Amino acid sequence: MADIGEPKVRGPEKPLKKGEAALIKTLIKHPMESGLRKSAEGEPIPAHYIETVTAEYGGATVAKATWSGAVSKNPFFSFYVKADKSGPVSVTWKDTKGQEWKEKVEIKVE
């Protein structure tokens, strides 16, 4: 499946003040097949979806989501982090076939 992966993570473009909330937006290309659909030929399409999304900032997990096949294709996920210091927010997606994608965005704190 060629149209899979390519994660994007976006955060604030301007420096933040210490303690300010930073909105992090993520998007990844993924078919998110539930295992309930059938092909045009009537064959079942196997389940293949992202199971977990984990975000880390400052050495700690700041967001974690556990998904099922009920999440739509090419899922978008956003969350806030309290900007305490400059550094990366790293996001990891893992799917039911053992594939893993990582992407990060830098937060700047003045």
Secondary structure, DSSP 8 states (H G I E B T S, - for coil): --S-EEEEEE--SS-B-TTEEEEEEEEEE---B-S--B-TTS-B---B-EEEEEEEETTEEEEEEE--TTS-SS-EEEEEEEE-SSEEEEEEEEETTS-EEEEEEEE-B-
